[in-house]
Amino acid sequence: MGALVWLLIPLVAAIGGGLWGSWANRTRRVRGDGPELDGYARFREAMEKPHTGAGGA
């Protein structure tokens, strides 16, 4: 009987974790890749600019 109790502990923890995860995820809004892609486009533009600095090296 004691072995069954030890097997129930991970089962109860998994069920509790699943319930908590679904509750924690309920308020998340689905958003696209827009902000990330905009940031990447700005990064690429900055990297493609010609370097204007001390040109002796």
mmCIF file as Biopython writes it, N, C-alpha, C and O atoms, coordinates in Angstrom:
data_model
#
loop_
_atom_site.group_PDB
_atom_site.id
_atom_site.type_symbol
_atom_site.label_atom_id
_atom_site.label_alt_id
_atom_site.label_comp_id
_atom_site.label_asym_id
_atom_site.label_entity_id
_atom_site.label_seq_id
_atom_site.pdbx_PDB_ins_code
_atom_site.Cartn_x
_atom_site.Cartn_y
_atom_site.Cartn_z
_atom_site.occupancy
_atom_site.B_iso_or_equiv
_atom_site.auth_seq_id
_atom_site.auth_asym_id
_atom_site.pdbx_PDB_model_num
ATOM 1   N N  . MET A ? 1  ? 0.827  -1.197 0.000   1.0 0.0 1  A 1 
ATOM 2   C CA . MET A ? 1  ? 0.000  0.000  0.000   1.0 0.0 1  A 1 
ATOM 3   C C  . MET A ? 1  ? 0.869  1.258  0.000   1.0 0.0 1  A 1 
ATOM 4   O O  . MET A ? 1  ? 0.524  2.267  -0.615  1.0 0.0 1  A 1 
ATOM 5   N N  . GLY A ? 2  ? 1.983  1.180  0.689   1.0 0.0 2  A 1 
ATOM 6   C CA . GLY A ? 2  ? 2.879  2.330  0.742   1.0 0.0 2  A 1 
ATOM 7   C C  . GLY A ? 2  ? 3.460  2.658  -0.619  1.0 0.0 2  A 1 
ATOM 8   O O  . GLY A ? 2  ? 3.708  3.822  -0.932  1.0 0.0 2  A 1 
ATOM 9   N N  . ALA A ? 3  ? 3.679  1.623  -1.437  1.0 0.0 3  A 1 
ATOM 10  C CA . ALA A ? 3  ? 4.220  1.862  -2.776  1.0 0.0 3  A 1 
ATOM 11  C C  . ALA A ? 3  ? 3.223  2.622  -3.638  1.0 0.0 3  A 1 
ATOM 12  O O  . ALA A ? 3  ? 3.621  3.452  -4.455  1.0 0.0 3  A 1 
ATOM 13  N N  . LEU A ? 4  ? 1.939  2.350  -3.469  1.0 0.0 4  A 1 
ATOM 14  C CA . LEU A ? 4  ? 0.913  3.062  -4.244  1.0 0.0 4  A 1 
ATOM 15  C C  . LEU A ? 4  ? 0.865  4.545  -3.875  1.0 0.0 4  A 1 
ATOM 16  O O  . LEU A ? 4  ? 0.643  5.400  -4.731  1.0 0.0 4  A 1 
ATOM 17  N N  . VAL A ? 5  ? 1.073  4.832  -2.614  1.0 0.0 5  A 1 
ATOM 18  C CA . VAL A ? 5  ? 1.101  6.233  -2.173  1.0 0.0 5  A 1 
ATOM 19  C C  . VAL A ? 5  ? 2.271  6.946  -2.838  1.0 0.0 5  A 1 
ATOM 20  O O  . VAL A ? 5  ? 2.125  8.082  -3.289  1.0 0.0 5  A 1 
ATOM 21  N N  . TRP A ? 6  ? 3.426  6.296  -2.904  1.0 0.0 6  A 1 
ATOM 22  C CA . TRP A ? 6  ? 4.588  6.908  -3.538  1.0 0.0 6  A 1 
ATOM 23  C C  . TRP A ? 6  ? 4.377  7.097  -5.033  1.0 0.0 6  A 1 
ATOM 24  O O  . TRP A ? 6  ? 4.934  8.028  -5.615  1.0 0.0 6  A 1 
ATOM 25  N N  . LEU A ? 7  ? 3.597  6.251  -5.659  1.0 0.0 7  A 1 
ATOM 26  C CA . LEU A ? 7  ? 3.296  6.412  -7.082  1.0 0.0 7  A 1 
ATOM 27  C C  . LEU A ? 7  ? 2.250  7.497  -7.318  1.0 0.0 7  A 1 
ATOM 28  O O  . LEU A ? 7  ? 2.213  8.098  -8.392  1.0 0.0 7  A 1 
ATOM 29  N N  . LEU A ? 8  ? 1.411  7.747  -6.334  1.0 0.0 8  A 1 
ATOM 30  C CA . LEU A ? 8  ? 0.395  8.785  -6.480  1.0 0.0 8  A 1 
ATOM 31  C C  . LEU A ? 8  ? 0.983  10.191 -6.373  1.0 0.0 8  A 1 
ATOM 32  O O  . LEU A ? 8  ? 0.422  11.133 -6.932  1.0 0.0 8  A 1 
ATOM 33  N N  . ILE A ? 9  ? 2.085  10.347 -5.676  1.0 0.0 9  A 1 
ATOM 34  C CA . ILE A ? 9  ? 2.679  11.673 -5.496  1.0 0.0 9  A 1 
ATOM 35  C C  . ILE A ? 9  ? 3.062  12.301 -6.840  1.0 0.0 9  A 1 
ATOM 36  O O  . ILE A ? 9  ? 2.679  13.445 -7.083  1.0 0.0 9  A 1 
ATOM 37  N N  . PRO A ? 10 ? 3.797  11.618 -7.726  1.0 0.0 10 A 1 
ATOM 38  C CA . PRO A ? 10 ? 4.097  12.247 -9.018  1.0 0.0 10 A 1 
ATOM 39  C C  . PRO A ? 10 ? 2.857  12.439 -9.884  1.0 0.0 10 A 1 
ATOM 40  O O  . PRO A ? 10 ? 2.783  13.395 -10.655 1.0 0.0 10 A 1 
ATOM 41  N N  . LEU A ? 11 ? 1.883  11.541 -9.764  1.0 0.0 11 A 1 
ATOM 42  C CA . LEU A ? 11 ? 0.649  11.687 -10.539 1.0 0.0 11 A 1 
ATOM 43  C C  . LEU A ? 11 ? -0.108 12.943 -10.120 1.0 0.0 11 A 1 
ATOM 44  O O  . LEU A ? 11 ? -0.553 13.715 -10.970 1.0 0.0 11 A 1 
ATOM 45  N N  . VAL A ? 12 ? -0.250 13.144 -8.838  1.0 0.0 12 A 1 
ATOM 46  C CA . VAL A ? 12 ? -0.930 14.346 -8.335  1.0 0.0 12 A 1 
ATOM 47  C C  . VAL A ? 12 ? -0.137 15.594 -8.708  1.0 0.0 12 A 1 
ATOM 48  O O  . VAL A ? 12 ? -0.730 16.616 -9.054  1.0 0.0 12 A 1 
ATOM 49  N N  . ALA A ? 13 ? 1.190  15.529 -8.645  1.0 0.0 13 A 1 
ATOM 50  C CA . ALA A ? 13 ? 2.017  16.681 -9.015  1.0 0.0 13 A 1 
ATOM 51  C C  . ALA A ? 13 ? 1.862  17.000 -10.497 1.0 0.0 13 A 1 
ATOM 52  O O  . ALA A ? 13 ? 1.810  18.172 -10.869 1.0 0.0 13 A 1 
ATOM 53  N N  . ALA A ? 14 ? 1.788  15.983 -11.346 1.0 0.0 14 A 1 
ATOM 54  C CA . ALA A ? 14 ? 1.630  16.213 -12.785 1.0 0.0 14 A 1 
ATOM 55  C C  . ALA A ? 14 ? 0.269  16.828 -13.088 1.0 0.0 14 A 1 
ATOM 56  O O  . ALA A ? 14 ? 0.172  17.749 -13.899 1.0 0.0 14 A 1 
ATOM 57  N N  . ILE A ? 15 ? -0.766 16.335 -12.453 1.0 0.0 15 A 1 
ATOM 58  C CA . ILE A ? 15 ? -2.105 16.893 -12.660 1.0 0.0 15 A 1 
ATOM 59  C C  . ILE A ? 15 ? -2.152 18.336 -12.164 1.0 0.0 15 A 1 
ATOM 60  O O  . ILE A ? 15 ? -2.704 19.212 -12.830 1.0 0.0 15 A 1 
ATOM 61  N N  . GLY A ? 16 ? -1.571 18.577 -10.991 1.0 0.0 16 A 1 
ATOM 62  C CA . GLY A ? 16 ? -1.534 19.947 -10.461 1.0 0.0 16 A 1 
ATOM 63  C C  . GLY A ? 16 ? -0.733 20.879 -11.358 1.0 0.0 16 A 1 
ATOM 64  O O  . GLY A ? 16 ? -1.124 22.027 -11.568 1.0 0.0 16 A 1 
ATOM 65  N N  . GLY A ? 17 ? 0.381  20.393 -11.886 1.0 0.0 17 A 1 
ATOM 66  C CA . GLY A ? 17 ? 1.176  21.220 -12.796 1.0 0.0 17 A 1 
ATOM 67  C C  . GLY A ? 17 ? 0.432  21.529 -14.083 1.0 0.0 17 A 1 
ATOM 68  O O  . GLY A ? 17 ? 0.513  22.645 -14.596 1.0 0.0 17 A 1 
ATOM 69  N N  . GLY A ? 18 ? -0.289 20.556 -14.605 1.0 0.0 18 A 1 
ATOM 70  C CA . GLY A ? 18 ? -1.078 20.792 -15.811 1.0 0.0 18 A 1 
ATOM 71  C C  . GLY A ? 18 ? -2.192 21.801 -15.576 1.0 0.0 18 A 1 
ATOM 72  O O  . GLY A ? 18 ? -2.442 22.665 -16.417 1.0 0.0 18 A 1 
ATOM 73  N N  . LEU A ? 19 ? -2.856 21.692 -14.441 1.0 0.0 19 A 1 
ATOM 74  C CA . LEU A ? 19 ? -3.910 22.657 -14.113 1.0 0.0 19 A 1 
ATOM 75  C C  . LEU A ? 19 ? -3.341 24.055 -13.933 1.0 0.0 19 A 1 
ATOM 76  O O  . LEU A ? 19 ? -3.919 25.028 -14.416 1.0 0.0 19 A 1 
ATOM 77  N N  . TRP A ? 20 ? -2.223 24.161 -13.247 1.0 0.0 20 A 1 
ATOM 78  C CA . TRP A ? 20 ? -1.612 25.469 -13.038 1.0 0.0 20 A 1 
ATOM 79  C C  . TRP A ? 20 ? -1.152 26.059 -14.375 1.0 0.0 20 A 1 
ATOM 80  O O  . TRP A ? 20 ? -1.319 27.254 -14.620 1.0 0.0 20 A 1 
ATOM 81  N N  . GLY A ? 21 ? -0.577 25.227 -15.228 1.0 0.0 21 A 1 
ATOM 82  C CA . GLY A ? 21 ? -0.112 25.718 -16.526 1.0 0.0 21 A 1 
ATOM 83  C C  . GLY A ? 21 ? -1.250 26.226 -17.388 1.0 0.0 21 A 1 
ATOM 84  O O  . GLY A ? 21 ? -1.120 27.260 -18.042 1.0 0.0 21 A 1 
ATOM 85  N N  . SER A ? 22 ? -2.363 25.509 -17.396 1.0 0.0 22 A 1 
ATOM 86  C CA . SER A ? 22 ? -3.502 25.986 -18.185 1.0 0.0 22 A 1 
ATOM 87  C C  . SER A ? 22 ? -4.084 27.258 -17.580 1.0 0.0 22 A 1 
ATOM 88  O O  . SER A ? 22 ? -4.523 28.140 -18.318 1.0 0.0 22 A 1 
ATOM 89  N N  . TRP A ? 23 ? -4.096 27.371 -16.247 1.0 0.0 23 A 1 
ATOM 90  C CA . TRP A ? 23 ? -4.592 28.585 -15.618 1.0 0.0 23 A 1 
ATOM 91  C C  . TRP A ? 23 ? -3.659 29.766 -15.886 1.0 0.0 23 A 1 
ATOM 92  O O  . TRP A ? 23 ? -4.126 30.874 -16.146 1.0 0.0 23 A 1 
ATOM 93  N N  . ALA A ? 24 ? -2.360 29.541 -15.825 1.0 0.0 24 A 1 
ATOM 94  C CA . ALA A ? 24 ? -1.399 30.622 -16.033 1.0 0.0 24 A 1 
ATOM 95  C C  . ALA A ? 24 ? -1.401 31.084 -17.483 1.0 0.0 24 A 1 
ATOM 96  O O  . ALA A ? 24 ? -1.081 32.241 -17.756 1.0 0.0 24 A 1 
ATOM 97  N N  . ASN A ? 25 ? -1.749 30.220 -18.407 1.0 0.0 25 A 1 
ATOM 98  C CA . ASN A ? 25 ? -1.710 30.555 -19.828 1.0 0.0 25 A 1 
ATOM 99  C C  . ASN A ? 25 ? -3.033 31.123 -20.332 1.0 0.0 25 A 1 
ATOM 100 O O  . ASN A ? 25 ? -3.133 31.474 -21.507 1.0 0.0 25 A 1 
ATOM 101 N N  . ARG A ? 26 ? -4.031 31.223 -19.495 1.0 0.0 26 A 1 
ATOM 102 C CA . ARG A ? 26 ? -5.358 31.625 -19.951 1.0 0.0 26 A 1 
ATOM 103 C C  . ARG A ? 26 ? -5.431 33.077 -20.390 1.0 0.0 26 A 1 
ATOM 104 O O  . ARG A ? 26 ? -6.268 33.420 -21.225 1.0 0.0 26 A 1 
ATOM 105 N N  . THR A ? 27 ? -4.576 33.941 -19.850 1.0 0.0 27 A 1 
ATOM 106 C CA . THR A ? 27 ? -4.674 35.362 -20.166 1.0 0.0 27 A 1 
ATOM 107 C C  . THR A ? 27 ? -3.672 35.804 -21.231 1.0 0.0 27 A 1 
ATOM 108 O O  . THR A ? 27 ? -3.612 36.987 -21.566 1.0 0.0 27 A 1 
ATOM 109 N N  . ARG A ? 28 ? -2.901 34.886 -21.756 1.0 0.0 28 A 1 
ATOM 110 C CA . ARG A ? 28 ? -1.927 35.284 -22.771 1.0 0.0 28 A 1 
ATOM 111 C C  . ARG A ? 28 ? -2.615 35.557 -24.080 1.0 0.0 28 A 1 
ATOM 112 O O  . ARG A ? 28 ? -3.506 34.821 -24.503 1.0 0.0 28 A 1 
ATOM 113 N N  . ARG A ? 29 ? -2.194 36.612 -24.708 1.0 0.0 29 A 1 
ATOM 114 C CA . ARG A ? 29 ? -2.739 36.955 -26.014 1.0 0.0 29 A 1 
ATOM 115 C C  . ARG A ? 29 ? -1.850 36.358 -27.084 1.0 0.0 29 A 1 
ATOM 116 O O  . ARG A ? 29 ? -0.627 36.289 -26.955 1.0 0.0 29 A 1 
ATOM 117 N N  . VAL A ? 30 ? -2.507 35.936 -28.132 1.0 0.0 30 A 1 
ATOM 118 C CA . VAL A ? 30 ? -1.758 35.409 -29.261 1.0 0.0 30 A 1 
ATOM 119 C C  . VAL A ? 30 ? -1.240 36.599 -30.046 1.0 0.0 30 A 1 
ATOM 120 O O  . VAL A ? 30 ? -2.014 37.454 -30.475 1.0 0.0 30 A 1 
ATOM 121 N N  . ARG A ? 31 ? 0.055  36.653 -30.230 1.0 0.0 31 A 1 
ATOM 122 C CA . ARG A ? 31 ? 0.610  37.747 -31.013 1.0 0.0 31 A 1 
ATOM 123 C C  . ARG A ? 31 ? 1.555  37.157 -32.043 1.0 0.0 31 A 1 
ATOM 124 O O  . ARG A ? 31 ? 2.184  36.120 -31.831 1.0 0.0 31 A 1 
ATOM 125 N N  . GLY A ? 32 ? 1.627  37.831 -33.127 1.0 0.0 32 A 1 
ATOM 126 C CA . GLY A ? 32 ? 2.438  37.336 -34.214 1.0 0.0 32 A 1 
ATOM 127 C C  . GLY A ? 32 ? 3.904  37.665 -34.038 1.0 0.0 32 A 1 
ATOM 128 O O  . GLY A ? 32 ? 4.349  38.050 -32.956 1.0 0.0 32 A 1 
ATOM 129 N N  . ASP A ? 33 ? 4.631  37.510 -35.096 1.0 0.0 33 A 1 
ATOM 130 C CA . ASP A ? 33 ? 6.059  37.768 -35.074 1.0 0.0 33 A 1 
ATOM 131 C C  . ASP A ? 33 ? 6.385  39.210 -35.454 1.0 0.0 33 A 1 
ATOM 132 O O  . ASP A ? 33 ? 7.548  39.529 -35.700 1.0 0.0 33 A 1 
ATOM 133 N N  . GLY A ? 34 ? 5.405  40.065 -35.506 1.0 0.0 34 A 1 
ATOM 134 C CA . GLY A ? 34 ? 5.598  41.436 -35.953 1.0 0.0 34 A 1 
ATOM 135 C C  . GLY A ? 34 ? 6.684  42.193 -35.218 1.0 0.0 34 A 1 
ATOM 136 O O  . GLY A ? 34 ? 7.612  42.683 -35.862 1.0 0.0 34 A 1 
ATOM 137 N N  . PRO A ? 35 ? 6.616  42.314 -33.901 1.0 0.0 35 A 1 
ATOM 138 C CA . PRO A ? 35 ? 7.642  43.088 -33.186 1.0 0.0 35 A 1 
ATOM 139 C C  . PRO A ? 35 ? 9.045  42.511 -33.341 1.0 0.0 35 A 1 
ATOM 140 O O  . PRO A ? 35 ? 10.017 43.257 -33.462 1.0 0.0 35 A 1 
ATOM 141 N N  . GLU A ? 36 ? 9.149  41.190 -33.337 1.0 0.0 36 A 1 
ATOM 142 C CA . GLU A ? 36 ? 10.469 40.576 -33.476 1.0 0.0 36 A 1 
ATOM 143 C C  . GLU A ? 36 ? 11.036 40.823 -34.870 1.0 0.0 36 A 1 
ATOM 144 O O  . GLU A ? 36 ? 12.222 41.117 -35.024 1.0 0.0 36 A 1 
ATOM 145 N N  . LEU A ? 37 ? 10.183 40.703 -35.879 1.0 0.0 37 A 1 
ATOM 146 C CA . LEU A ? 37 ? 10.652 40.921 -37.246 1.0 0.0 37 A 1 
ATOM 147 C C  . LEU A ? 37 ? 11.011 42.383 -37.484 1.0 0.0 37 A 1 
ATOM 148 O O  . LEU A ? 37 ? 11.958 42.678 -38.213 1.0 0.0 37 A 1 
ATOM 149 N N  . ASP A ? 38 ? 10.260 43.303 -36.873 1.0 0.0 38 A 1 
ATOM 150 C CA . ASP A ? 38 ? 10.600 44.724 -37.000 1.0 0.0 38 A 1 
ATOM 151 C C  . ASP A ? 38 ? 11.957 45.011 -36.379 1.0 0.0 38 A 1 
ATOM 152 O O  . ASP A ? 38 ? 12.762 45.748 -36.949 1.0 0.0 38 A 1 
ATOM 153 N N  . GLY A ? 39 ? 12.213 44.434 -35.219 1.0 0.0 39 A 1 
ATOM 154 C CA . GLY A ? 39 ? 13.504 44.628 -34.566 1.0 0.0 39 A 1 
ATOM 155 C C  . GLY A ? 39 ? 14.639 44.041 -35.390 1.0 0.0 39 A 1 
ATOM 156 O O  . GLY A ? 39 ? 15.719 44.626 -35.468 1.0 0.0 39 A 1 
ATOM 157 N N  . TYR A ? 40 ? 14.403 42.896 -35.999 1.0 0.0 40 A 1 
ATOM 158 C CA . TYR A ? 40 ? 15.430 42.280 -36.836 1.0 0.0 40 A 1 
ATOM 159 C C  . TYR A ? 40 ? 15.696 43.127 -38.077 1.0 0.0 40 A 1 
ATOM 160 O O  . TYR A ? 40 ? 16.843 43.246 -38.509 1.0 0.0 40 A 1 
ATOM 161 N N  . ALA A ? 41 ? 14.651 43.713 -38.652 1.0 0.0 41 A 1 
ATOM 162 C CA . ALA A ? 41 ? 14.837 44.571 -39.826 1.0 0.0 41 A 1 
ATOM 163 C C  . ALA A ? 41 ? 15.669 45.799 -39.456 1.0 0.0 41 A 1 
ATOM 164 O O  . ALA A ? 41 ? 16.539 46.206 -40.225 1.0 0.0 41 A 1 
ATOM 165 N N  . ARG A ? 42 ? 15.414 46.392 -38.292 1.0 0.0 42 A 1 
ATOM 166 C CA . ARG A ? 42 ? 16.208 47.543 -37.852 1.0 0.0 42 A 1 
ATOM 167 C C  . ARG A ? 42 ? 17.660 47.134 -37.624 1.0 0.0 42 A 1 
ATOM 168 O O  . ARG A ? 42 ? 18.577 47.885 -37.957 1.0 0.0 42 A 1 
ATOM 169 N N  . PHE A ? 43 ? 17.870 45.952 -37.059 1.0 0.0 43 A 1 
ATOM 170 C CA . PHE A ? 43 ? 19.223 45.461 -36.838 1.0 0.0 43 A 1 
ATOM 171 C C  . PHE A ? 43 ? 19.959 45.292 -38.168 1.0 0.0 43 A 1 
ATOM 172 O O  . PHE A ? 43 ? 21.114 45.699 -38.294 1.0 0.0 43 A 1 
ATOM 173 N N  . ARG A ? 44 ? 19.302 44.700 -39.149 1.0 0.0 44 A 1 
ATOM 174 C CA . ARG A ? 44 ? 19.943 44.495 -40.450 1.0 0.0 44 A 1 
ATOM 175 C C  . ARG A ? 44 ? 20.278 45.819 -41.112 1.0 0.0 44 A 1 
ATOM 176 O O  . ARG A ? 44 ? 21.350 45.965 -41.701 1.0 0.0 44 A 1 
ATOM 177 N N  . GLU A ? 45 ? 19.365 46.794 -41.020 1.0 0.0 45 A 1 
ATOM 178 C CA . GLU A ? 45 ? 19.639 48.107 -41.603 1.0 0.0 45 A 1 
ATOM 179 C C  . GLU A ? 45 ? 20.852 48.747 -40.941 1.0 0.0 45 A 1 
ATOM 180 O O  . GLU A ? 45 ? 21.683 49.359 -41.612 1.0 0.0 45 A 1 
ATOM 181 N N  . ALA A ? 46 ? 20.951 48.604 -39.626 1.0 0.0 46 A 1 
ATOM 182 C CA . ALA A ? 46 ? 22.088 49.190 -38.916 1.0 0.0 46 A 1 
ATOM 183 C C  . ALA A ? 46 ? 23.398 48.494 -39.307 1.0 0.0 46 A 1 
ATOM 184 O O  . ALA A ? 46 ? 24.437 49.145 -39.409 1.0 0.0 46 A 1 
ATOM 185 N N  . MET A ? 47 ? 23.354 47.206 -39.521 1.0 0.0 47 A 1 
ATOM 186 C CA . MET A ? 47 ? 24.570 46.476 -39.869 1.0 0.0 47 A 1 
ATOM 187 C C  . MET A ? 47 ? 24.982 46.707 -41.314 1.0 0.0 47 A 1 
ATOM 188 O O  . MET A ? 47 ? 26.158 46.562 -41.646 1.0 0.0 47 A 1 
ATOM 189 N N  . GLU A ? 48 ? 24.047 47.060 -42.175 1.0 0.0 48 A 1 
ATOM 190 C CA . GLU A ? 48 ? 24.373 47.276 -43.596 1.0 0.0 48 A 1 
ATOM 191 C C  . GLU A ? 48 ? 24.875 48.689 -43.873 1.0 0.0 48 A 1 
ATOM 192 O O  . GLU A ? 48 ? 25.371 48.967 -44.964 1.0 0.0 48 A 1 
ATOM 193 N N  . LYS A ? 49 ? 24.751 49.574 -42.903 1.0 0.0 49 A 1 
ATOM 194 C CA . LYS A ? 49 ? 25.244 50.936 -43.102 1.0 0.0 49 A 1 
ATOM 195 C C  . LYS A ? 49 ? 26.754 50.912 -43.223 1.0 0.0 49 A 1 
ATOM 196 O O  . LYS A ? 49 ? 27.422 50.142 -42.534 1.0 0.0 49 A 1 
ATOM 197 N N  . PRO A ? 50 ? 27.295 51.749 -44.091 1.0 0.0 50 A 1 
ATOM 198 C CA . PRO A ? 50 ? 28.762 51.812 -44.203 1.0 0.0 50 A 1 
ATOM 199 C C  . PRO A ? 50 ? 29.353 52.426 -42.934 1.0 0.0 50 A 1 
ATOM 200 O O  . PRO A ? 50 ? 28.795 53.346 -42.337 1.0 0.0 50 A 1 
ATOM 201 N N  . HIS A ? 51 ? 30.487 51.886 -42.556 1.0 0.0 51 A 1 
ATOM 202 C CA . HIS A ? 51 ? 31.147 52.386 -41.346 1.0 0.0 51 A 1 
ATOM 203 C C  . HIS A ? 51 ? 31.890 53.669 -41.674 1.0 0.0 51 A 1 
ATOM 204 O O  . HIS A ? 51 ? 32.686 53.712 -42.612 1.0 0.0 51 A 1 
ATOM 205 N N  . THR A ? 52 ? 31.633 54.697 -40.911 1.0 0.0 52 A 1 
ATOM 206 C CA . THR A ? 52 ? 32.329 55.982 -41.068 1.0 0.0 52 A 1 
ATOM 207 C C  . THR A ? 52 ? 33.028 56.263 -39.754 1.0 0.0 52 A 1 
ATOM 208 O O  . THR A ? 52 ? 32.400 56.693 -38.786 1.0 0.0 52 A 1 
ATOM 209 N N  . GLY A ? 53 ? 34.302 56.025 -39.722 1.0 0.0 53 A 1 
ATOM 210 C CA . GLY A ? 53 ? 35.054 56.274 -38.488 1.0 0.0 53 A 1 
ATOM 211 C C  . GLY A ? 53 ? 36.479 56.621 -38.867 1.0 0.0 53 A 1 
ATOM 212 O O  . GLY A ? 53 ? 36.739 57.167 -39.940 1.0 0.0 53 A 1 
ATOM 213 N N  . ALA A ? 54 ? 37.377 56.304 -37.991 1.0 0.0 54 A 1 
ATOM 214 C CA . ALA A ? 54 ? 38.797 56.515 -38.277 1.0 0.0 54 A 1 
ATOM 215 C C  . ALA A ? 54 ? 39.196 55.517 -39.363 1.0 0.0 54 A 1 
ATOM 216 O O  . ALA A ? 54 ? 39.291 54.318 -39.098 1.0 0.0 54 A 1 
ATOM 217 N N  . GLY A ? 55 ? 39.423 55.988 -40.546 1.0 0.0 55 A 1 
ATOM 218 C CA . GLY A ? 55 ? 39.674 55.105 -41.663 1.0 0.0 55 A 1 
ATOM 219 C C  . GLY A ? 55 ? 41.121 54.751 -41.887 1.0 0.0 55 A 1 
ATOM 220 O O  . GLY A ? 55 ? 41.479 54.392 -43.009 1.0 0.0 55 A 1 
ATOM 221 N N  . GLY A ? 56 ? 41.961 54.828 -40.904 1.0 0.0 56 A 1 
ATOM 222 C CA . GLY A ? 56 ? 43.371 54.540 -41.096 1.0 0.0 56 A 1 
ATOM 223 C C  . GLY A ? 56 ? 43.746 53.094 -40.852 1.0 0.0 56 A 1 
ATOM 224 O O  . GLY A ? 56 ? 44.847 52.680 -41.214 1.0 0.0 56 A 1 
ATOM 225 N N  . ALA A ? 57 ? 42.880 52.330 -40.262 1.0 0.0 57 A 1 
ATOM 226 C CA . ALA A ? 57 ? 43.246 50.968 -39.903 1.0 0.0 57 A 1 
ATOM 227 C C  . ALA A ? 57 ? 42.999 50.124 -41.062 1.0 0.0 57 A 1 
ATOM 228 O O  . ALA A ? 57 ? 43.233 48.916 -41.007 1.0 0.0 57 A 1 
#
